[in-house]
Amino acid sequence: LILGDRLPRDVTREILAHAGFRDPERAYANMKGLAGSGIRRERFAEIALLAFDTLRGKADPDMALNNWERYIHALGSPEFHYSVLLSQPMRLEILLGLFAGSQFLADTLIRNPGFLDWVVMPENLHRPRPREKIEEEGRRLFQGSGGRREWLNRLRRLRRREILRIGTRDICLQVPLREIVFDLSALAEALIEVVLEETFDRLEKEKTSAWDKNLRDRFCIAAFGKLGGNELNYSSDIDLLGLWDDGGASREPEGGDYQDYKALFSRVMEDVTSDLSVHTEEGRAYRVDLRLRPFGREGELVPALSALIDYYRRKASLWEIQAALKIRPVAGNLHLGYGFLKEMRPLWFRDRHRSSVVESIERMRQEAIKTASAGTVDVKSGLGGLRDVEFLVQGLQLIHAPKRPELLEGNTMTAIDLLHEAGILPGTAALPLKEDYAFLRRVEHCLQLLDDRQVHIIPSDRNQLDALAGRMLGVRGEAEGFMERLTACRGRIRKAYADYLLEGKG
């Protein structure tokens, strides 16, 4: 196939089809592009058989081969690349695994070929990267940049490289879900902290009227939702809440006027949100959602601590108290954030009639179900989806926390463990619930990693569905088997939701 072009067309097509390629003509064109001519052709011939065997084990060999050819055109020396792969077969396995598993990660590598050498370093590949290391690198990027725009682009490239590292560990090493989502959360926290520090540095140079040396200590950014629970997705929004210490409700902050402080901290939050979410040449870092703050879009952008506590104590709806179960300080003065959570704890310990909790959650759940597109399988909002697990867990926490304070935990899988330990969820329910939740999260990750889109709908196209089945169940996975497992998974989740929340077994 590689060194000679004398095979009949139908024989070539049959060989490639037997190897698992859906489009043999395109696959042959890709191989010719990879081989090139001269010494490059000879080097490719040496690695081609190993590559073929590797591609046989991938869910989408067509996509992998096409991405590999695109990657080759981005390299300075394809011959050296083939020699390295021949001497390091694990690198070939990782490369083709990424090219078959995620178009987004493939595009990242094609755009930044040097990332591969960094990703396969043992210290990056085989263990999580501490948040502190990412923060240090983010700070260095700013110090060496030629301006704010360049720094924002560098920050986005840093995020892409880190997502590539995490995705490699996920796709190629099959690292447990808990470690992946914790790694994704730590990355987001690090970038929020770095952007917040840069914002304060810039404002300090401006020396506004409200500035004082303790300004940074007065401010904290907390996270709701997936980030708050240390269980972020690859393409999640990040739900943030800024809060500032007003020194108590009865007096103004020292060193400046109350309104000046409020305006300044609002500007801090606006700048942090903009720096994370604005589109640059390298895209955006994160979509930031601030709507979970008190009064939503109509409320103050950054509420004062005393006003925030007063709101939750006197005005918050039950669904807001439920959402607050996942609040976690992530940047700025974390002690301030944890002080706020300490003031919040009595709210979760209030005795509530079970029916009021169930009614509130069911109202929210039905609204979420309405957002799922008719005739589709939505693994997030549809019946038996991720929302059923999360709302079941949070409902049981609200019902039982007054007598079992140890249940207050924002991470869904850890909370299931705690509910089991407390005897609220028996092992026959807790273990399948965790396994099914992890399965749906993996499906969600496969969908989102493909094109870096916030998607939760199972594809209807047969080829796409077969590829998804292969990524989830292995190369021999087929659409029918995958859908059977998915249907059974969603059925068990929906039954657990009904049994332990609606019918009161838990």
JOVEN-V125969 format. One record per pair of residues at least 6 apart in sequence whose ideal C-beta (glycine too) atoms are under 6 Angstrom apart, sorted by the first residue. I is the first residue (numbers start at 0). J is the second residue. If there is no record, write none. Layout:
BEGIN
i;j
I;J
I;J
END
This chain:
BEGIN
i;j
1;34
1;44
1;47
2;44
11;27
12;23
15;23
15;26
16;23
19;55
19;60
20;26
20;60
20;61
21;61
22;61
26;64
29;64
29;65
29;68
32;68
33;43
33;68
33;71
34;40
34;43
38;78
39;77
39;78
42;78
42;81
43;81
45;85
46;81
46;84
46;85
53;91
53;92
53;95
54;60
54;63
56;474
57;63
57;99
58;99
58;466
58;469
58;470
59;99
59;466
62;99
63;95
63;98
63;99
66;98
66;105
67;98
69;109
70;109
71;77
73;109
73;112
74;80
74;112
84;90
84;91
90;119
93;171
96;170
96;171
97;104
98;105
100;170
100;470
101;166
101;448
101;449
102;449
102;450
103;450
103;451
104;163
104;166
107;159
107;163
108;114
114;160
114;163
118;163
118;164
118;167
123;164
127;182
130;185
130;188
130;189
133;189
134;189
134;192
134;193
137;193
140;153
141;150
141;197
144;150
144;153
151;279
152;279
152;280
152;281
155;281
155;282
155;284
156;281
158;284
161;186
165;182
166;448
168;174
169;179
176;437
176;440
180;230
180;231
181;229
183;231
184;226
184;229
184;231
187;226
187;231
187;237
188;329
190;284
191;329
191;330
192;330
194;271
194;274
194;275
195;271
195;330
195;331
198;267
198;270
198;271
199;215
207;263
208;259
209;255
209;259
209;260
209;263
211;254
216;332
217;243
217;244
218;243
218;264
218;331
219;242
219;328
219;331
219;332
219;335
219;336
220;239
220;241
220;329
220;330
220;331
221;240
221;326
221;328
221;336
222;239
222;327
222;329
223;238
223;291
223;322
223;325
223;326
224;238
224;325
225;231
225;235
226;237
227;325
227;326
227;327
227;409
228;325
228;409
228;410
229;410
230;410
232;447
233;444
233;447
233;448
234;447
234;451
234;453
236;286
236;288
237;285
237;287
238;288
238;291
239;287
240;292
241;268
241;301
242;302
242;304
242;307
243;264
243;301
243;303
244;304
244;335
245;252
245;303
245;304
245;305
246;252
247;305
248;305
251;257
252;260
264;301
265;300
265;301
268;300
268;301
272;287
275;284
275;285
275;287
276;283
276;286
276;287
291;322
292;298
293;302
293;310
308;342
311;346
317;359
318;359
318;363
320;346
321;393
324;393
325;409
327;409
328;336
328;337
347;400
347;407
348;400
348;401
350;401
353;398
356;394
356;397
356;398
360;390
360;394
364;390
367;380
367;386
370;380
371;377
371;380
371;381
375;456
376;457
377;384
377;455
377;456
378;384
378;439
378;442
378;443
378;455
379;385
379;455
380;386
382;493
383;489
383;492
383;493
385;439
387;492
387;496
388;436
388;492
389;411
391;496
391;500
392;411
392;414
394;500
395;418
395;423
395;505
396;406
399;406
399;423
400;406
400;407
403;421
406;417
408;414
408;417
412;433
415;429
415;432
415;433
418;424
419;429
423;505
424;505
428;495
431;491
432;495
435;488
435;491
435;492
438;488
445;467
445;470
446;454
458;464
464;478
465;478
468;476
468;477
468;478
468;481
469;476
471;481
472;481
498;504
499;505
END
